[in-house]
Amino acid sequence: MTMWKRVLAGLMVGALGVVVGCGSGGGDDSDSAGDGGNAVDAGGDDGGTSGICTPDGWCWQDPVPQGNAYVSVWAASPGDYLLVDETGNVFSLDGDALSLMPLGARISRVFGFGEDRLYAVGADKGVYTYDGRAWSTVIEGYVPSYALWGSSPSDLFFAGSHGNIGHFDGVEYAPMASPTNQWLVSLWGGGSQDVFAAGASGTIVHYDGVEWSLQPGGTSDLLSGLWGSAGNDVFAVGDYSILHYDGTTWSPMTAVGAGMTDVWGSGPTDVHIVGSGPSIHHYDGTAWAAVSLPEGLRDPLFAVWGTGANDALAAGAHGILLRYDGDTWSTIHSGLTRSVNALWGTDADNVYAAGLSWLTYEGILLHYDSRAWTALDVGHTPVLNALWGSGPMDVFAAGEGGVILHFNGNSWSAMSSGTDASLSALWGSGPSDVYAGGEAGLFHYDGAHWTPVDLPQPAAVSTLWGSGRNDVYAAAGAGLLHYDGVLWTAFVPPDSDPNSIWSCVWGTGSDDVFASAYGFHWGRVYHYDGASWTKLTWDLPSGIASFWGDGPANVFALAVHQCEFPPCPSFLLRYDGTSVAPIALPTPNSLSALWGASKALFVGGDGILHRSMPQD
């Protein structure tokens, strides 16, 4: 049950940014063995099959139960909540158990009048109602979708972009005359003749039962939250502002910090504000005070709602959920506490992930055994960027500060790499022929020692792949490098842009090699068939971050959109040897690591997701 509050800035950002890197690994489907090393407390939500699965087959594995941001929450009764996430999914929270409620439409807001009288407004069009058994359509076509509130099922108000406001009387929907063209993202009312809407540039409008009129609020902040105990006790919050309405005038209250997003209360002396940080502040009728939150949280909070003084729920980025019992806030789901930079495995039951902890900013290694992801004990390790192994008893991880770790089938240990520069790529043909690449160039392991490799020109290596000891490729900034068993040579494929940055190289064999380059708002993919390089007709907005496939006719490519304010959303493609087609991802989170086995596909970044291998 929900009352959506969206942070409007996310709807308006343009695209500018840069894409770097290419997922390490590729790996052979070998027999699995071992448990990946010594397991420790994961420091976050571990899970295998316990995550939410979407209708198209994607399942969340980290964080669990899911990792999208919640933008709205509403409650029918204590412990019984509905939430809406940033992709338009609706979830039911019963106690601690979260479940997906498929509607067949992207939803923006939910509001209701009990468990058997719910309303949901579509992000694109339409309004839907739930009678306790099934959802049905009550309004077709466009309806403002950024805010929803009502005094009864025959008195529903909608607000949205460009100041649009509408009303549903239980039978018909009608647009209403609005005094503003500013985006309106929050609604609250004390009754059918006392309704407030607020939004961009500090805009506040009021409906008196006859018409909507502007009210001066004295701020230019985006007002993303509205709530009141009565028509003469209304709160509006957003960014740096807290405003209070006494029935006549809006007045500023003492600010409690930046990034305030939503407000809810059970009465005039029990009001909660949530925001980035994360942060929660409480108002007792006299003053605002910061509230202590559980340790280990880092994601901002976007929405708050409750049923009374002893029951409230706060929700936010990456699936974070907190519950209030009238005394303290406790964690239901902690959100995202780590990111994955690389994936590699021997099969779907033996997969590794390398990355960083957002709580300690140190490196992490995770292992998946088909049931759960478990954090491995690698001590205080710098952030890890790359993974590769020759088999289950011989796995390498590399990262910042020149760190290289090795797993021998029993335990992980640090190796002397010969560099303190960042490493971002690993590949080898076997246990005594392994390469690591990064800011300081290329390094080779002969089974005993790591030594620098002489390259034809200084280059930072972002990715490595080879078909064998005498056929190795590296992506190195302005061009590609190739090793034929004797010499490394630099080259660029014909018909490539001289300003290209080469981000990724990977293949299924010596006559099936892919390389990706990118520039400002474009990306290109080139293919080598064993004789010559050709440019593929893939129309991309950015370069490829990671390739994986199990044959020339089943190749997957993961890329991150260029955008102005990272993290940037990703997209996934599948190439069948002739044409390329998109595969929808269930999250806007940034994902750049990709690995698969014959029956499973894993993607990682700000979260880990899994699905059965897509088929033709």
SULNOR-V25674 format. One line per field, one symbol per residue. phi: phi as a letter, one per 40 degrees, with the letter a starting at -180 (. if undefined). psi: psi as a letter, one per 20 degrees, with the letter a starting at -180 (. if undefined). burial: + if it has 16 or more other ideal C-beta (glycine too) atoms within 10 Angstrom, else -. A space follows every 10 residues. Layout:
# SULNOR-V25674
phi->???
psi->???
burial->???
This chain:
# SULNOR-V25674
phi->.abdbbccdc cbccbadbbb gadcgigccb ccagbghccb dcgaccibcc ccbcdchcbc bacbcabccc baaabcadgb bbbbcccgcb bbbbgbcbbc bcbgacbbab aabhcbabbb bccbagbbbb bgbacacbbb gcadbcaaaa cacbabbbba cfgcbabbcg bbbacbcbca bccbbabaac icbabbbaac fgcbbbbbgb acbcbcbgab ccccbbaaca cbabbbbifc bbbbbbhbbc bcbccbhcgc baaaacicba bbbbachcab bbbbgbacac bcbdcgbbcc bbaaaabicb aabbbacfgc bbbbbgbbcb ccbcgcbabb babaacacba bbbbaacccb fbcbbbbbbg bacbcccbgc bddbbaaaac icbabbbbac ggcbbbbbhb acacbccgab ccbbaaaaci dbabbbbacc hbbbbbgbac bcbcbcadac cbabaacadb abbbcbgcab bbbbgbbcbc abccgbcccc bcbaaaabac babbbbbaac gaabbbbbbh bacbcccccb cacccabaab idbabbbbbb dcacbccbcb abbbbbgbbb bcbcccaccc bbbaaabcba bbbaichbbb acddbc
psi->prnpoqohhi iiqapgaqpq rpprafqqnr pqqrjiapqr phkaoqqeji rpprhjippp hprqirjqpp iqqqphrpjn qqqpriijqp qpoodippqp npijqpqgqq qrlrhjmqpp pqhgrqpqqp jigqqqphpq apppjiqpqq irijmpqqqb qkjpqrqpji gqqpqqpqjq jqppjqqqqi rikmpqqrcq kjppqqpjig rqqqppijqj qpoippqqhr ikmpppqpdj ppqppjigqp qqrpqjarkp hrqqririjn pppqargrqp qqpjigqqqq ppqqqjqiqq piqqrriahj oqppqbqkjp pqqpjigqpq pgpibpjqqp hqqqrhaijn qqpqcqpihi krqqpqppki gqpppqojbn prppiqqqqi ahjnpqqqbq jjppqppjig rqqqqohjqj qppjqqqrir hkmpqpqbhj cqqqpjigqp qqppqiqpqp phqqqqiahk npqppmdiaq qppjigqpqq rqqqkqpijq pohqqqrirh kmpqqpqrbo kqqqpqppji gqpqpqlpoq irrphpqqrj rhjmpqppqp qprhnqqqrr qpqppjigrq qqppqjqjqp pippqrahjq ppqrdmrpqq qqpqr.
burial->++++++++-- ------+++- +++++++--+ -+-+-++-+- -+++++++-- ++++---+++ ++++++++++ ++++++---- ++++++++++ +++----+-+ +-+-++++++ ++-----+++ +++--+++++ ----+--++- --++++++++ +-+-++++++ +-++++++-- --+----+-+ -+++++++++ ---+++++++ -++++++--- -+--+-+-+- +++++++++- +-+++++++- +++++----+ --+--+--++ ++++++---+ ++++++++++ +++----+-- +-+---+-++ +++++++--- ++++++++++ ++++----+- ++++++++++ ++++++++-+ +++++++++- --+++++++- -+++++-+-- ++++++++++ ++-+++++++ -++++++--- -+--+-+++- +++++++++- +-++++++++ +++++----+ --+-+---++ +++++++--- ++++++--++ +++----+-- -++--+---+ ++++++++-- -+++++++-- --++++++-- --+----+-+ ++++++++++ -+-+++++++ +++---++-+ +++++----+ --+-++++++ +++++++--+ ++++++++++ +-+---
